[in-house]
Amino acid sequence: MAICFKTCLLIDDNYIDNFVTRKILEGGNFAESIVVVRSATEAIQSLSEGKITPDVIFLDVRMPLMSGFEFLEEYDKIAIDKTNIKIFMLSSSLDPLDMRKSTDNKYITQFIHKPLTQKALEELCP
């Protein structure tokens, strides 16, 4: 598979999930660069300071300090060009409210259930 994106940002507080997701992303040549952060607050700071300019973000729903949905509220406030950034909600949540909230959010491209699979990745490539 050809590389789909330049920079992928993975936001998840779970070390094991990050390890597994990163391996799948690398194995699928999904992005030239994969940046992993373990908190939504760190991601917001890095995005607003221009340290990371991703074209795709994988965002967990349930994280301590700032949830995925709280991240989206802060993301909306930062002054960066968001037109070409795809955000995929990557979660093990089965809560229908989480799925509905992600569907209703203007920034979320798609809700994906963990674990991320090679097949799901192939469907995400433009």
mmCIF file of the C-alpha atoms, coordinates in Angstrom:
data_MODEL
# 
_entry.id   MODEL 
# 
loop_
_atom_site.group_PDB 
_atom_site.id 
_atom_site.type_symbol 
_atom_site.label_atom_id 
_atom_site.label_alt_id 
_atom_site.label_comp_id 
_atom_site.label_asym_id 
_atom_site.label_entity_id 
_atom_site.label_seq_id 
_atom_site.pdbx_PDB_ins_code 
_atom_site.Cartn_x 
_atom_site.Cartn_y 
_atom_site.Cartn_z 
_atom_site.occupancy 
_atom_site.B_iso_or_equiv 
_atom_site.pdbx_formal_charge 
_atom_site.auth_seq_id 
_atom_site.auth_comp_id 
_atom_site.auth_asym_id 
_atom_site.auth_atom_id 
_atom_site.pdbx_PDB_model_num 
ATOM 1   C CA . MET A 1 1   ? 0.000   0.000  0.000  1.00 0.00 ? 1   MET A CA 1 
ATOM 2   C CA . ALA A 1 2   ? 1.312   3.469  -0.873 1.00 0.00 ? 2   ALA A CA 1 
ATOM 3   C CA . ILE A 1 3   ? 1.732   6.034  1.895  1.00 0.00 ? 3   ILE A CA 1 
ATOM 4   C CA . CYS A 1 4   ? -1.631  7.759  2.411  1.00 0.00 ? 4   CYS A CA 1 
ATOM 5   C CA . PHE A 1 5   ? -0.765  10.677 4.675  1.00 0.00 ? 5   PHE A CA 1 
ATOM 6   C CA . LYS A 1 6   ? 2.262   12.774 5.576  1.00 0.00 ? 6   LYS A CA 1 
ATOM 7   C CA . THR A 1 7   ? 1.779   13.085 9.347  1.00 0.00 ? 7   THR A CA 1 
ATOM 8   C CA . CYS A 1 8   ? -0.467  11.054 11.612 1.00 0.00 ? 8   CYS A CA 1 
ATOM 9   C CA . LEU A 1 9   ? -1.160  12.133 15.201 1.00 0.00 ? 9   LEU A CA 1 
ATOM 10  C CA . LEU A 1 10  ? -2.298  9.421  17.598 1.00 0.00 ? 10  LEU A CA 1 
ATOM 11  C CA . ILE A 1 11  ? -3.887  10.695 20.827 1.00 0.00 ? 11  ILE A CA 1 
ATOM 12  C CA . ASP A 1 12  ? -4.495  7.958  23.393 1.00 0.00 ? 12  ASP A CA 1 
ATOM 13  C CA . ASP A 1 13  ? -3.592  7.602  27.056 1.00 0.00 ? 13  ASP A CA 1 
ATOM 14  C CA . ASN A 1 14  ? -3.189  3.803  26.852 1.00 0.00 ? 14  ASN A CA 1 
ATOM 15  C CA . TYR A 1 15  ? 0.400   2.701  26.219 1.00 0.00 ? 15  TYR A CA 1 
ATOM 16  C CA . ILE A 1 16  ? -0.568  -0.768 24.915 1.00 0.00 ? 16  ILE A CA 1 
ATOM 17  C CA . ASP A 1 17  ? -3.214  0.635  22.542 1.00 0.00 ? 17  ASP A CA 1 
ATOM 18  C CA . ASN A 1 18  ? -0.669  3.155  21.238 1.00 0.00 ? 18  ASN A CA 1 
ATOM 19  C CA . PHE A 1 19  ? 1.911   0.414  20.695 1.00 0.00 ? 19  PHE A CA 1 
ATOM 20  C CA . VAL A 1 20  ? -0.548  -1.803 18.784 1.00 0.00 ? 20  VAL A CA 1 
ATOM 21  C CA . THR A 1 21  ? -2.045  1.055  16.733 1.00 0.00 ? 21  THR A CA 1 
ATOM 22  C CA . ARG A 1 22  ? 1.404   2.420  15.847 1.00 0.00 ? 22  ARG A CA 1 
ATOM 23  C CA . LYS A 1 23  ? 2.545   -1.033 14.636 1.00 0.00 ? 23  LYS A CA 1 
ATOM 24  C CA . ILE A 1 24  ? -0.563  -1.345 12.427 1.00 0.00 ? 24  ILE A CA 1 
ATOM 25  C CA . LEU A 1 25  ? -0.038  2.177  11.038 1.00 0.00 ? 25  LEU A CA 1 
ATOM 26  C CA . GLU A 1 26  ? 3.638   1.482  10.326 1.00 0.00 ? 26  GLU A CA 1 
ATOM 27  C CA . GLY A 1 27  ? 2.897   -1.930 8.815  1.00 0.00 ? 27  GLY A CA 1 
ATOM 28  C CA . GLY A 1 28  ? 0.330   -0.398 6.499  1.00 0.00 ? 28  GLY A CA 1 
ATOM 29  C CA . ASN A 1 29  ? 2.571   2.485  5.358  1.00 0.00 ? 29  ASN A CA 1 
ATOM 30  C CA . PHE A 1 30  ? -0.274  4.735  6.469  1.00 0.00 ? 30  PHE A CA 1 
ATOM 31  C CA . ALA A 1 31  ? 1.819   7.860  7.103  1.00 0.00 ? 31  ALA A CA 1 
ATOM 32  C CA . GLU A 1 32  ? 5.376   9.094  6.594  1.00 0.00 ? 32  GLU A CA 1 
ATOM 33  C CA . SER A 1 33  ? 5.489   10.211 10.228 1.00 0.00 ? 33  SER A CA 1 
ATOM 34  C CA . ILE A 1 34  ? 3.522   8.952  13.240 1.00 0.00 ? 34  ILE A CA 1 
ATOM 35  C CA . VAL A 1 35  ? 3.441   11.127 16.345 1.00 0.00 ? 35  VAL A CA 1 
ATOM 36  C CA . VAL A 1 36  ? 2.044   9.603  19.535 1.00 0.00 ? 36  VAL A CA 1 
ATOM 37  C CA . VAL A 1 37  ? 0.881   11.697 22.482 1.00 0.00 ? 37  VAL A CA 1 
ATOM 38  C CA . ARG A 1 38  ? -0.643  10.279 25.643 1.00 0.00 ? 38  ARG A CA 1 
ATOM 39  C CA . SER A 1 39  ? -2.862  13.217 26.587 1.00 0.00 ? 39  SER A CA 1 
ATOM 40  C CA . ALA A 1 40  ? -5.296  15.459 24.770 1.00 0.00 ? 40  ALA A CA 1 
ATOM 41  C CA . THR A 1 41  ? -3.892  18.513 26.582 1.00 0.00 ? 41  THR A CA 1 
ATOM 42  C CA . GLU A 1 42  ? -0.418  17.767 25.208 1.00 0.00 ? 42  GLU A CA 1 
ATOM 43  C CA . ALA A 1 43  ? -1.907  17.368 21.725 1.00 0.00 ? 43  ALA A CA 1 
ATOM 44  C CA . ILE A 1 44  ? -3.727  20.724 21.925 1.00 0.00 ? 44  ILE A CA 1 
ATOM 45  C CA . GLN A 1 45  ? -0.539  22.432 23.086 1.00 0.00 ? 45  GLN A CA 1 
ATOM 46  C CA . SER A 1 46  ? 1.549   20.859 20.296 1.00 0.00 ? 46  SER A CA 1 
ATOM 47  C CA . LEU A 1 47  ? -1.044  21.725 17.647 1.00 0.00 ? 47  LEU A CA 1 
ATOM 48  C CA . SER A 1 48  ? -1.500  25.330 18.806 1.00 0.00 ? 48  SER A CA 1 
ATOM 49  C CA . GLU A 1 49  ? 2.280   25.890 18.962 1.00 0.00 ? 49  GLU A CA 1 
ATOM 50  C CA . GLY A 1 50  ? 2.717   24.415 15.479 1.00 0.00 ? 50  GLY A CA 1 
ATOM 51  C CA . LYS A 1 51  ? 4.957   21.580 16.727 1.00 0.00 ? 51  LYS A CA 1 
ATOM 52  C CA . ILE A 1 52  ? 2.735   19.070 14.920 1.00 0.00 ? 52  ILE A CA 1 
ATOM 53  C CA . THR A 1 53  ? 0.858   19.638 11.668 1.00 0.00 ? 53  THR A CA 1 
ATOM 54  C CA . PRO A 1 54  ? -0.988  16.393 11.015 1.00 0.00 ? 54  PRO A CA 1 
ATOM 55  C CA . ASP A 1 55  ? -3.171  15.523 8.069  1.00 0.00 ? 55  ASP A CA 1 
ATOM 56  C CA . VAL A 1 56  ? -4.836  12.781 10.092 1.00 0.00 ? 56  VAL A CA 1 
ATOM 57  C CA . ILE A 1 57  ? -5.587  12.360 13.800 1.00 0.00 ? 57  ILE A CA 1 
ATOM 58  C CA . PHE A 1 58  ? -6.689  9.232  15.630 1.00 0.00 ? 58  PHE A CA 1 
ATOM 59  C CA . LEU A 1 59  ? -8.435  10.341 18.820 1.00 0.00 ? 59  LEU A CA 1 
ATOM 60  C CA . ASP A 1 60  ? -9.465  8.209  21.790 1.00 0.00 ? 60  ASP A CA 1 
ATOM 61  C CA . VAL A 1 61  ? -12.770 9.067  23.504 1.00 0.00 ? 61  VAL A CA 1 
ATOM 62  C CA . ARG A 1 62  ? -12.082 8.224  27.131 1.00 0.00 ? 62  ARG A CA 1 
ATOM 63  C CA . MET A 1 63  ? -8.938  9.748  28.593 1.00 0.00 ? 63  MET A CA 1 
ATOM 64  C CA . PRO A 1 64  ? -8.170  11.298 31.983 1.00 0.00 ? 64  PRO A CA 1 
ATOM 65  C CA . LEU A 1 65  ? -7.944  15.089 32.360 1.00 0.00 ? 65  LEU A CA 1 
ATOM 66  C CA . MET A 1 66  ? -9.386  15.816 28.892 1.00 0.00 ? 66  MET A CA 1 
ATOM 67  C CA . SER A 1 67  ? -11.656 13.448 26.960 1.00 0.00 ? 67  SER A CA 1 
ATOM 68  C CA . GLY A 1 68  ? -11.723 13.172 23.182 1.00 0.00 ? 68  GLY A CA 1 
ATOM 69  C CA . PHE A 1 69  ? -14.834 15.345 23.070 1.00 0.00 ? 69  PHE A CA 1 
ATOM 70  C CA . GLU A 1 70  ? -13.230 17.975 25.317 1.00 0.00 ? 70  GLU A CA 1 
ATOM 71  C CA . PHE A 1 71  ? -10.220 17.862 22.966 1.00 0.00 ? 71  PHE A CA 1 
ATOM 72  C CA . LEU A 1 72  ? -12.573 18.679 20.071 1.00 0.00 ? 72  LEU A CA 1 
ATOM 73  C CA . GLU A 1 73  ? -13.950 21.707 21.968 1.00 0.00 ? 73  GLU A CA 1 
ATOM 74  C CA . GLU A 1 74  ? -10.408 23.032 22.489 1.00 0.00 ? 74  GLU A CA 1 
ATOM 75  C CA . TYR A 1 75  ? -9.394  22.072 18.930 1.00 0.00 ? 75  TYR A CA 1 
ATOM 76  C CA . ASP A 1 76  ? -12.235 24.247 17.653 1.00 0.00 ? 76  ASP A CA 1 
ATOM 77  C CA . LYS A 1 77  ? -10.692 27.264 19.449 1.00 0.00 ? 77  LYS A CA 1 
ATOM 78  C CA . ILE A 1 78  ? -7.123  26.988 18.165 1.00 0.00 ? 78  ILE A CA 1 
ATOM 79  C CA . ALA A 1 79  ? -6.130  29.053 15.159 1.00 0.00 ? 79  ALA A CA 1 
ATOM 80  C CA . ILE A 1 80  ? -4.764  26.489 12.720 1.00 0.00 ? 80  ILE A CA 1 
ATOM 81  C CA . ASP A 1 81  ? -5.868  25.497 9.233  1.00 0.00 ? 81  ASP A CA 1 
ATOM 82  C CA . LYS A 1 82  ? -8.176  22.533 9.820  1.00 0.00 ? 82  LYS A CA 1 
ATOM 83  C CA . THR A 1 83  ? -9.488  22.154 6.267  1.00 0.00 ? 83  THR A CA 1 
ATOM 84  C CA . ASN A 1 84  ? -7.298  19.175 5.337  1.00 0.00 ? 84  ASN A CA 1 
ATOM 85  C CA . ILE A 1 85  ? -7.119  17.424 8.727  1.00 0.00 ? 85  ILE A CA 1 
ATOM 86  C CA . LYS A 1 86  ? -9.135  14.230 9.036  1.00 0.00 ? 86  LYS A CA 1 
ATOM 87  C CA . ILE A 1 87  ? -10.003 13.128 12.576 1.00 0.00 ? 87  ILE A CA 1 
ATOM 88  C CA . PHE A 1 88  ? -10.954 9.537  13.281 1.00 0.00 ? 88  PHE A CA 1 
ATOM 89  C CA . MET A 1 89  ? -12.445 8.755  16.680 1.00 0.00 ? 89  MET A CA 1 
ATOM 90  C CA . LEU A 1 90  ? -10.707 5.507  17.666 1.00 0.00 ? 90  LEU A CA 1 
ATOM 91  C CA . SER A 1 91  ? -12.357 3.959  20.688 1.00 0.00 ? 91  SER A CA 1 
ATOM 92  C CA . SER A 1 92  ? -13.366 0.778  22.441 1.00 0.00 ? 92  SER A CA 1 
ATOM 93  C CA . SER A 1 93  ? -16.511 2.561  23.664 1.00 0.00 ? 93  SER A CA 1 
ATOM 94  C CA . LEU A 1 94  ? -19.768 0.854  22.800 1.00 0.00 ? 94  LEU A CA 1 
ATOM 95  C CA . ASP A 1 95  ? -21.810 3.728  24.225 1.00 0.00 ? 95  ASP A CA 1 
ATOM 96  C CA . PRO A 1 96  ? -24.335 4.802  21.544 1.00 0.00 ? 96  PRO A CA 1 
ATOM 97  C CA . LEU A 1 97  ? -24.081 8.378  22.882 1.00 0.00 ? 97  LEU A CA 1 
ATOM 98  C CA . ASP A 1 98  ? -20.326 8.462  22.086 1.00 0.00 ? 98  ASP A CA 1 
ATOM 99  C CA . MET A 1 99  ? -21.014 7.271  18.557 1.00 0.00 ? 99  MET A CA 1 
ATOM 100 C CA . ARG A 1 100 ? -23.816 9.811  18.065 1.00 0.00 ? 100 ARG A CA 1 
ATOM 101 C CA . LYS A 1 101 ? -21.693 12.655 19.479 1.00 0.00 ? 101 LYS A CA 1 
ATOM 102 C CA . SER A 1 102 ? -18.847 11.755 17.125 1.00 0.00 ? 102 SER A CA 1 
ATOM 103 C CA . THR A 1 103 ? -21.223 11.532 14.137 1.00 0.00 ? 103 THR A CA 1 
ATOM 104 C CA . ASP A 1 104 ? -22.653 14.954 15.019 1.00 0.00 ? 104 ASP A CA 1 
ATOM 105 C CA . ASN A 1 105 ? -19.218 16.586 15.398 1.00 0.00 ? 105 ASN A CA 1 
ATOM 106 C CA . LYS A 1 106 ? -18.115 18.565 12.337 1.00 0.00 ? 106 LYS A CA 1 
ATOM 107 C CA . TYR A 1 107 ? -14.473 17.545 12.772 1.00 0.00 ? 107 TYR A CA 1 
ATOM 108 C CA . ILE A 1 108 ? -14.953 13.786 13.062 1.00 0.00 ? 108 ILE A CA 1 
ATOM 109 C CA . THR A 1 109 ? -14.606 11.950 9.758  1.00 0.00 ? 109 THR A CA 1 
ATOM 110 C CA . GLN A 1 110 ? -15.482 8.524  11.158 1.00 0.00 ? 110 GLN A CA 1 
ATOM 111 C CA . PHE A 1 111 ? -15.887 6.527  14.392 1.00 0.00 ? 111 PHE A CA 1 
ATOM 112 C CA . ILE A 1 112 ? -13.669 3.426  14.402 1.00 0.00 ? 112 ILE A CA 1 
ATOM 113 C CA . HIS A 1 113 ? -13.798 0.667  16.999 1.00 0.00 ? 113 HIS A CA 1 
ATOM 114 C CA . LYS A 1 114 ? -10.536 -0.496 18.571 1.00 0.00 ? 114 LYS A CA 1 
ATOM 115 C CA . PRO A 1 115 ? -8.447  -2.299 17.719 1.00 0.00 ? 115 PRO A CA 1 
ATOM 116 C CA . LEU A 1 116 ? -7.567  -0.650 14.431 1.00 0.00 ? 116 LEU A CA 1 
ATOM 117 C CA . THR A 1 117 ? -7.180  -3.275 11.692 1.00 0.00 ? 117 THR A CA 1 
ATOM 118 C CA . GLN A 1 118 ? -5.266  -3.359 8.425  1.00 0.00 ? 118 GLN A CA 1 
ATOM 119 C CA . LYS A 1 119 ? -8.584  -3.665 6.568  1.00 0.00 ? 119 LYS A CA 1 
ATOM 120 C CA . ALA A 1 120 ? -10.005 -0.548 8.302  1.00 0.00 ? 120 ALA A CA 1 
ATOM 121 C CA . LEU A 1 121 ? -6.800  1.349  7.442  1.00 0.00 ? 121 LEU A CA 1 
ATOM 122 C CA . GLU A 1 122 ? -7.074  0.491  3.768  1.00 0.00 ? 122 GLU A CA 1 
ATOM 123 C CA . GLU A 1 123 ? -10.580 1.966  3.723  1.00 0.00 ? 123 GLU A CA 1 
ATOM 124 C CA . LEU A 1 124 ? -9.282  5.246  5.222  1.00 0.00 ? 124 LEU A CA 1 
ATOM 125 C CA . CYS A 1 125 ? -6.754  5.947  2.468  1.00 0.00 ? 125 CYS A CA 1 
ATOM 126 C CA . PRO A 1 126 ? -7.932  8.555  -0.022 1.00 0.00 ? 126 PRO A CA 1 
# 
